[in-house]
């Protein structure tokens, strides 16, 4: 912010933010570029084969899904601010078109958009025009996954369970711990492609895996994921937890 409240011995005063990163400077440099990205949402998605949702593009992506319900959508949320060998953080480094460079190397026409807080008014206008309900920062899997065609995530046990609970073909990009094991279970049970370690992820193997997930073997993955989903739905995890707690308290 350019103006901040500052405490002094005389009381509270309003003064200019001494930070070098003035919002006015940021807006002057990036406003036109970001405006172009935002205005390209609706015109860019209408001919797309696939909508990519990342953490930064959740609102815009869901808006596109509402506008074009027959277009497949896929969620990728693997901590996009972390650098890998081939991807710089979207919106943080490289040239303005670098974020689109690796997307355009894939065979699909895709659209990716990173929303910024300075575009709240535009987002609200877009939401009003397509009757999109209010969205909080955190969207539960129980709502989001009902609107997804597939999921790409880090492979944590909770997220893996959730994606299968809703019958989604899944691609795992693990960081460590039990995540590679969960990715291996996905592959062995033909619920999605072979996992790719996040540090080994690059344009070639990720685009190939997405093509496998969404095109080559999509029908098989969906069928198997739906079967697993029914098994999970029949489990009473909460009931078992209650029984264990009651048994422990009774001793």
MIDREN-84730 format. One record per residue (C-alpha): x, y, z; residue in one letter. Coordinates in steps of 0.1 Angstrom, whole numbers, plus 2048, in hexadecimal, padded with zeros to 3 digits. Example, Ala and Ser with C-alpha at 12.3 -4.5 7.8 and 13.67 -1.06 7.14 Angstrom:
BEGIN
87B7D384EA;8897F5847S;
This chain:
BEGIN
800800800X;80C8237F9X;7FD832819X;80182283BX;7F782A85FX;815831875X;81683389BX;8298518AAX;82D8608CDX;8138798C3X;7FA85F8B7X;7F284E896X;7FB85F876X;7F6857851X;81685683CX;82384981CX;83182681AX;857828817X;858807805X;8688077E3X;84C7F17D6X;83280C7D2X;8108007C6X;80F81D7ADX;83081279EX;8257EE79BX;8047F878CX;81580F772X;82C7F3767X;8167D5768X;7F27E2765X;7F07DF73FX;7FF7BD73FX;7E87B075BX;7CA7C174BX;7D17AE72AX;7D378D73DX;7B279374FX;79F79F730X;7AB78071DX;799768734X;778764722X;7867696FFX;7A3751705X;790734714X;7737306FBX;78971C6E3X;79D70A6FEX;7A06E4701X;7A86E7726X;7A6700742X;7C370075BX;7BC70A77EX;7D9713795X;7D87247B7X;7DC7467A8X;7C274178EX;7A67317A2X;78D74D79FX;79375377AX;79472E773X;773727784X;764744771X;76F734751X;76071375CX;73F724762X;740735740X;74B71672DX;73E6F8740X;7466E0723X;76B6E7724X;7806CF739X;7916DE757X;7AF6D276BX;7BD6DF78CX;7E26E3791X;7EC6EF7B3X;80F6E47BCX;81C7037CDX;8227177ADX;8387317BEX;8547177C2X;86E7177A7X;8766F7794X;8906F1779X;87A6FE75DX;85E71376DX;86373577DX;847740795X;82A74D781X;828773783X;849776796X;86677177EX;86F77175AX;85F78473DX;83A78C73EX;833771724X;848756736X;82A748748X;819741727X;838733716X;838711725X;81270F723X;8127166FEX;82B6FA6F8X;8106E1700X;7F96D46E5X;7DA6E36F4X;7CE7076F2X;7CE711716X;7C973072AX;7D973874BX;7D3757760X;7E1763780X;7C977A793X;7D67967A9X;7C57A97C5X;7C47C97B1X;7AB7B979AX;7907B37B4X;7777CA7A2X;77C7B8781X;779796791X;7587A17A2X;74B7AE781X;75478D770X;74477A78DX;72478F78AX;72278A764X;722764767X;711760788X;72F75179AX;72974D7BFX;74175E7D7X;76274C7DCX;77874C7FAX;79E7477FAX;79A723803X;78270D7EFX;77B6EB7FDX;7826CB7E9X;75E6C17EEX;7536DE7D8X;7716E27C0X;7766BE7B7X;7516BA7ADX;7596D3790X;77A6C4785X;7826AB769X;7A46A1779X;7BC6AB794X;7E26B2795X;7F06B77B8X;80D6AF7CFX;80068D7DAX;7FA6937FFX;7E467880EX;7C768F814X;7C669F7F1X;7CB67D7E1X;7AE66F7F5X;79968C7EBX;7A068B7C6X;7986667C6X;77A66B7DCX;76B6807C0X;7766687A4X;79067E794X;7AD67077FX;7CC67D791X;7F0686789X;8086897A7X;8256A17A7X;8356987C9X;84D6AB7DFX;8566907F7X;84B67C816X;82E66480DX;8256777EDX;8396627D5X;8296437E4X;8066517DFX;81065A7BBX;81C6377B6X;7FA6297C2X;7E86407AAX;7FD63278DX;7FC60D797X;7D660E79BX;7D3620779X;7C363F788X;7DB656777X;7FE659766X;81F651777X;82866C790X;843686789X;8596937A5X;8546B87A7X;8796BF7A4X;8796AB783X;85B6BC774X;8606CC753X;84C6D7735X;8516B7722X;84869E73DX;82C6B274CX;81A6B972BX;81E694722X;80F68A744X;7F26A2740X;7EB69571DX;7EB67172BX;7D467C748X;7BB690733X;7BC67F711X;7CE65E70BX;7C164B729X;7A7662738X;78A64A734X;79D62E746X;7A8645762X;785652767X;77662F768X;78F624782X;78D644796X;767641797X;76A61D7A4X;7826287C0X;76B6457C7X;74E62D7CFX;7646197E6X;76F6387F9X;74B6457FCX;74162580DX;75C62A828X;751639849X;77164A854X;76066286BX;74B64787BX;76B632882X;77C650891X;75F6568A9X;75F6328B3X;7856338BAX;7816538CFX;7646458E3X;7766248E9X;7956378F5X;78064D90CX;76F62F91AX;78F61F926X;
